[in-house]
Amino acid sequence: MDTQQAIAPSRAPSAGVVHINIRLTDGYSIISNRLSQHRDMSLLAIGLGTHIQSLPAGRRIGVKALAAIFPESEARIAAALRELEHHGFLRRTRERVRGGRVATRTESYNHPEAAARRAEAGARAGAVATSARAIDPAPAPVRVPEREHAPAPVPVPASEPPVAREPDPVPRLVPSPAAPKPPPPPLPFPRRPSAPLFDEAARLLAGLQVSAPLFALSEVDVERLTPGVAAWLERGVRPDAVRGALTDDPPVPLRHPAKLLRHRLIALLPPPVPAAVPVVPLQNCDDCDRAFRSPVPGCCGECRDVRAYADDEPCLLGA
């Protein structure tokens, strides 16, 4: 009689998610776990970043274009885009295109840390290559043919010490103006972003020109600087204090108010508010009526020990 082969049971987990995967041949995208499992971003930002990385190059991802597709409001989509930009998954730069117009270029990164290291290595390599080209090679020494009867060398008196030759100056490695620059430091971003917090920060930036006429900002500048002001407000800084720190003692003449505000938001960022230490309330002991600190009523430590050993049988201590 033939023996039946035993089929090994599947090793499916007893709890948690079970993946039922089907091999895909089209209509799929490769998304890094650095985005899909990010612990410091909201689920909306992770989902929006996944959607952006699945789009083909050249697709518009503005706030209005995304709000026309998804049910979330423009404010929530803008906050998610700021989260992605803060953590390095998005980078927006303004470039001049044909016709003298200025367009916004958006770059999506699936590995922000590796992209930053590659840009930094390229900047160093470009600076070294440019400086090496700038240094002229030393001229080759000219060989003089020896004469048949060369004059005898003149002896140097022993009393005269040899003249020390100064070492050649070390050439300075100056980077080329065309070398790529490292990305600027990111703006502060609130740990718990919310729509009311961003609205208050945007109103503060838009109203700077009332108290400080030199700080007249455009709508794009207000949108870019809003996360930094929101981070200040989240740390407990009053709006008047934020306004004074940003606009006090500006340089004369003030050519780029938005750049000055960005620099001050990064350089003068106050420390976060320390967490409040919880105060344990006072309780009265049920047995001795003495006061002790405890989150719940009951007995103090001494009375608890008395109760713990009250029902024990007496024991004999051997010598």
C-alpha positions in Angstrom: 0.0 0.0 0.0 1.4 3.3 -1.0 2.1 5.8 1.8 0.7 9.3 1.4 3.1 12.2 1.5 2.4 14.7 4.3 2.0 18.2 3.2 3.7 20.7 5.5 1.3 23.3 6.9 1.7 26.9 5.8 3.5 29.0 8.2 1.0 31.8 8.4 1.2 34.1 11.4 -1.3 33.4 14.1 -2.1 37.2 14.5 -1.7 40.4 12.6 -1.9 41.0 8.9 -1.5 38.2 6.3 -0.3 39.2 2.9 -2.1 37.6 -0.1 0.3 38.6 -2.9 -0.2 38.1 -6.6 2.7 38.6 -9.0 2.1 41.8 -10.9 3.3 42.3 -14.5 2.0 45.9 -15.1 0.4 48.8 -13.4 2.6 48.8 -10.2 5.2 51.1 -8.6 8.2 50.4 -6.4 7.9 52.5 -3.1 10.6 52.6 -0.5 9.8 51.6 3.1 11.5 54.9 4.1 8.3 56.5 3.0 5.6 53.9 3.5 6.8 53.1 7.1 7.9 56.6 8.2 7.2 57.2 11.9 7.3 61.0 11.9 4.8 61.8 9.2 1.0 61.6 9.1 -0.8 58.9 7.1 -2.1 61.6 4.8 1.5 62.7 3.9 2.6 59.1 3.5 -0.3 58.3 1.2 0.2 61.5 -0.8 4.0 60.8 -1.1 3.2 57.3 -2.4 0.8 58.7 -5.0 3.4 61.3 -6.1 6.1 58.7 -6.6 3.7 56.6 -8.7 3.0 59.4 -11.1 4.9 59.8 -14.4 7.5 62.6 -14.8 6.0 65.9 -15.8 2.6 65.4 -14.1 1.4 68.5 -12.1 1.1 68.0 -8.4 -0.1 71.4 -7.3 -2.6 71.8 -4.4 -5.5 72.6 -6.6 -4.7 69.7 -9.0 -4.5 67.2 -6.1 -7.7 68.6 -4.4 -9.6 68.0 -7.6 -8.7 64.3 -7.4 -8.9 63.5 -3.7 -11.6 64.3 -1.1 -9.2 66.1 1.3 -9.3 69.9 1.4 -6.6 72.2 0.0 -5.4 73.1 3.5 -4.8 69.4 4.4 -3.1 68.7 1.1 -0.8 71.7 1.5 0.1 70.6 5.0 0.9 67.1 3.7 3.1 68.6 1.0 5.0 70.6 3.6 5.6 67.5 5.6 7.0 65.7 2.6 9.2 68.7 1.8 10.4 69.0 5.4 11.5 65.3 5.6 13.3 65.5 2.2 10.9 63.5 0.0 10.0 66.6 -2.0 12.0 69.6 -3.1 10.6 72.7 -4.9 12.9 75.2 -6.7 12.0 78.1 -8.9 13.8 78.2 -12.3 13.7 80.6 -15.2 12.4 79.1 -18.4 12.0 80.3 -21.9 10.3 83.6 -22.4 11.6 85.0 -19.1 8.9 83.2 -17.1 9.7 81.6 -13.7 8.4 78.1 -13.1 8.4 75.8 -10.1 10.3 72.6 -10.4 9.3 69.8 -8.1 11.6 66.8 -7.4 10.4 63.6 -5.7 13.0 61.6 -3.8 12.6 57.9 -2.8 15.8 58.0 -0.7 16.5 61.6 0.6 19.6 60.6 2.6 21.3 58.9 -0.3 20.4 61.8 -2.6 21.9 64.4 -0.2 25.1 62.3 0.1 25.4 62.0 -3.7 24.9 65.8 -4.1 27.5 66.6 -1.4 30.0 64.2 -3.0 29.5 65.7 -6.4 30.0 69.2 -5.0 33.3 68.2 -3.4 34.5 66.4 -6.6 33.6 69.4 -8.7 35.4 71.8 -6.4 38.6 69.7 -6.3 38.6 69.3 -10.2 38.1 73.0 -10.7 40.8 74.0 -8.3 43.2 71.5 -9.9 42.6 73.1 -13.3 43.2 76.6 -11.8 46.7 75.7 -10.6 49.3 76.1 -13.4 51.8 73.3 -13.6 55.3 74.1 -12.6 57.6 74.8 -15.6 60.1 72.0 -16.5 63.7 72.8 -15.6 65.9 73.9 -18.6 68.9 71.7 -19.1 72.1 73.5 -19.9 74.7 71.5 -21.9 78.0 71.0 -19.9 81.1 72.7 -21.2 84.3 70.9 -21.9 86.2 72.9 -19.4 83.8 74.0 -16.7 85.1 76.5 -14.2 86.0 75.1 -10.8 83.3 75.7 -8.2 83.9 78.5 -5.8 84.2 77.1 -2.2 81.8 78.6 0.3 83.4 79.7 3.6 82.5 77.4 6.5 81.6 80.4 8.6 78.6 81.3 6.5 75.5 79.1 7.2 73.4 77.9 4.3 70.5 80.1 3.4 67.2 78.4 4.3 64.7 78.3 1.5 61.1 79.2 2.2 58.6 76.4 1.4 56.3 77.0 -1.5 52.9 78.4 -0.5 50.1 75.8 -0.4 47.6 76.6 -3.1 44.1 77.4 -1.9 41.3 75.3 -3.2 38.6 77.7 -4.3 35.4 76.1 -5.5 34.1 77.2 -8.9 31.1 79.4 -9.0 29.5 76.8 -11.3 29.9 74.0 -8.7 26.7 72.7 -7.2 25.9 74.1 -3.8 24.7 71.9 -0.9 21.0 72.2 -0.2 20.0 74.9 2.4 19.0 73.8 5.9 15.3 73.0 6.1 12.8 75.3 7.8 11.5 74.3 11.3 8.4 72.2 11.2 5.8 71.7 14.0 5.8 68.2 15.6 2.0 68.2 15.6 0.8 70.1 12.5 -2.8 71.3 12.4 -4.9 73.5 10.1 -5.6 76.1 12.9 -1.9 76.4 13.7 -0.9 76.9 10.0 -3.8 79.4 9.6 -2.5 81.5 12.5 1.1 81.4 11.2 -0.1 82.5 7.7 -2.1 85.4 9.2 1.0 86.5 11.2 3.2 86.5 8.1 0.6 88.3 5.9 0.2 91.0 8.6 3.9 91.8 9.0 3.7 94.6 6.5 1.3 96.5 8.8 3.8 96.9 11.7 6.9 96.6 9.5 6.3 97.9 6.0 9.7 96.6 4.8 8.5 93.0 5.2 5.9 93.0 2.4 5.7 89.3 1.3 4.2 87.6 -1.7 1.6 84.8 -1.5 4.3 82.3 -2.4 6.6 83.6 0.3 3.9 83.3 2.9 3.1 79.7 1.9 6.8 78.7 2.1 7.5 80.4 5.5 4.3 79.3 7.2 5.7 76.0 8.6 8.6 77.8 10.3 6.3 80.3 12.1 4.0 77.4 13.0 6.9 75.7 14.7 7.6 78.8 16.7 4.0 79.1 17.8 3.9 75.5 18.8 6.8 76.0 21.1 4.8 78.6 23.1 6.2 81.8 21.6 3.6 84.6 21.6 2.7 86.1 18.2 4.1 89.5 19.3 7.4 87.9 20.3 7.6 86.1 16.9 6.9 89.3 15.1 9.5 91.2 17.0 12.2 88.5 16.5 11.6 88.4 12.8 11.4 92.1 12.0 13.6 93.7 14.6 16.7 95.7 13.4 16.7 94.8 9.6 19.7 95.6 7.4 19.6 98.7 5.3 18.7 98.4 2.5 16.6 95.3 2.9 16.7 93.7 -0.5 15.3 90.2 0.2 12.9 90.2 3.2 11.8 86.6 2.6 15.4 85.3 2.7 16.0 87.3 5.9 12.9 85.8 7.5 13.9 82.3 6.5 17.4 82.8 8.0 16.0 84.1 11.3 13.4 81.3 11.6 16.2 78.8 11.4 18.9 80.5 13.4 16.8 81.9 16.2 14.5 78.9 16.7 13.7 78.7 20.5 14.0 75.4 22.3 10.8 73.3 22.7 8.7 73.8 25.8 9.7 71.2 28.5 7.1 68.7 29.4 5.2 69.5 32.6 6.1 67.2 35.5 2.8 65.6 36.8 1.9 66.5 40.3 0.9 63.5 42.4 -2.1 64.5 44.6 -2.2 64.2 48.4 -4.4 61.4 49.9 -5.4 60.6 53.5 -4.5 57.1 54.7 -7.6 55.0 55.5 -6.0 53.5 58.6 -3.8 56.1 60.2 -5.3 59.2 58.6 -1.9 60.6 57.7 -1.3 62.4 54.4 0.7 60.7 51.6 1.1 61.2 47.9 -0.6 58.7 45.6 -2.7 58.9 42.4 -5.4 56.8 44.0 -6.8 56.8 47.6 -5.9 54.0 50.0 -3.3 53.3 52.7 0.2 54.7 53.1 3.2 52.5 52.8 3.6 51.6 56.4 -0.1 50.7 56.8 0.1 48.6 53.6 3.0 46.6 55.1 1.0 46.1 58.3 -2.0 44.8 56.3 0.2 42.6 54.2 1.6 40.7 57.2 -1.5 40.9 59.4 -2.9 37.5 58.4 0.5 35.7 58.4 1.0 32.9 60.9 3.7 33.6 63.5 7.1 32.1 62.6 10.0 30.9 64.8 13.4 32.4 64.2 16.1 29.8 64.7 19.4 30.8 66.3 
